[in-house]
Amino acid sequence: MVAISDEARVVLVGECKWSAKPVGTDVLAELRHKAQFLQREGFWDRVHYALFSRAGFTQALQETAVQEGVVLIGPQDLVQKANPSVSLSAGLP
C-alpha cells in the first residue's frame, strides 16, 4: 500500500502479510528496498513505513519499529469496539 502527499512531500509505504508466522525485520528491509523504486530523486522529504500482520511481529521488529517510527498494525488494531479508546490514526506519524 502506498499513500502520497505531494503537498506535504511525504509518502507512507506499507505491506500486509496474512501468514501464521510473525513478521520480522526481513520484511521491513524488503519494503524499504521496494520503496526505493517509488521515490523520485529528492521529491519526498520523508518516507514512513507501516506493516500489517495477522500473526504479530518479532521482538526484533518491534524494537526496530520503536527506534525508527515504523507503524505496526495487527488484527486487534483494525477492529473497532463500541467505545474505542484509541483511534486507528493514533500510531501514525
C-alpha positions as CSV (number, residue, x, y, z in Angstrom):
1,M,0.0,0.0,0.0
2,V,1.1,3.5,-0.8
3,A,-0.2,6.9,0.3
4,I,1.3,10.0,-1.1
5,S,1.0,13.7,-0.2
6,D,2.7,15.7,-2.8
7,E,1.8,18.9,-1.0
8,A,3.5,17.8,2.3
9,R,6.2,15.9,0.3
10,V,5.6,12.7,2.4
11,V,5.0,9.1,1.4
12,L,3.6,6.3,3.5
13,V,4.6,2.8,2.3
14,G,3.1,-0.3,3.8
15,E,2.9,-4.1,3.4
16,C,0.3,-6.6,4.6
17,K,1.2,-10.2,5.5
18,W,-1.5,-12.8,6.1
19,S,0.7,-15.5,7.4
20,A,0.8,-17.7,10.6
21,K,4.4,-16.6,11.1
22,P,5.2,-13.2,12.9
23,V,6.6,-10.6,10.6
24,G,10.3,-9.8,11.1
25,T,12.9,-7.2,10.2
26,D,13.5,-9.0,6.8
27,V,10.0,-7.9,5.7
28,L,10.8,-4.3,6.7
29,A,14.1,-4.4,4.8
30,E,12.3,-5.8,1.7
31,L,9.7,-3.0,1.9
32,R,12.4,-0.4,2.1
33,H,14.0,-1.9,-1.0
34,K,10.7,-1.8,-2.8
35,A,10.1,1.8,-1.7
36,Q,13.3,2.9,-3.4
37,F,11.7,2.3,-6.8
38,L,8.8,4.6,-6.0
39,Q,10.9,7.6,-5.0
40,R,11.6,10.3,-7.4
41,E,15.0,11.7,-6.8
42,G,14.7,14.0,-3.8
43,F,11.0,14.6,-4.3
44,W,9.7,13.4,-0.9
45,D,11.2,14.8,2.3
46,R,10.0,11.9,4.4
47,V,9.1,8.3,3.9
48,H,7.1,6.5,6.6
49,Y,6.6,2.7,6.8
50,A,3.7,0.6,8.1
51,L,3.5,-3.2,8.4
52,F,0.3,-5.1,8.8
53,S,0.4,-8.7,10.2
54,R,-2.1,-11.4,11.1
55,A,0.3,-13.2,13.4
56,G,2.1,-10.3,15.1
57,F,5.7,-9.2,14.9
58,T,9.1,-10.5,16.1
59,Q,10.7,-8.9,19.1
60,A,13.5,-7.5,16.8
61,L,11.0,-5.8,14.5
62,Q,9.1,-4.4,17.5
63,E,12.3,-2.9,18.8
64,T,13.3,-1.5,15.4
65,A,9.8,0.0,15.0
66,V,10.1,1.9,18.2
67,Q,13.5,3.2,17.3
68,E,12.7,4.1,13.7
69,G,9.0,5.1,14.0
70,V,7.6,2.2,11.9
71,V,3.9,1.6,12.4
72,L,3.0,-2.0,13.2
73,I,-0.7,-3.0,12.9
74,G,-2.3,-6.3,13.8
75,P,-5.9,-7.5,13.5
76,Q,-6.7,-6.3,17.0
77,D,-5.8,-2.7,15.9
78,L,-8.2,-2.9,13.0
79,V,-11.3,-3.9,14.9
80,Q,-13.2,-1.0,16.5
81,K,-15.3,-1.8,19.6
82,A,-18.5,0.0,20.5
83,N,-16.4,2.6,22.6
84,P,-12.9,2.6,21.0
85,S,-10.4,4.1,23.4
86,V,-7.8,4.6,20.6
87,S,-8.3,5.8,17.1
88,L,-6.6,3.9,14.2
89,S,-4.6,7.0,13.3
90,A,-3.1,7.4,16.8
91,G,0.0,5.5,15.9
92,L,0.7,7.2,12.6
93,P,3.4,9.9,12.3
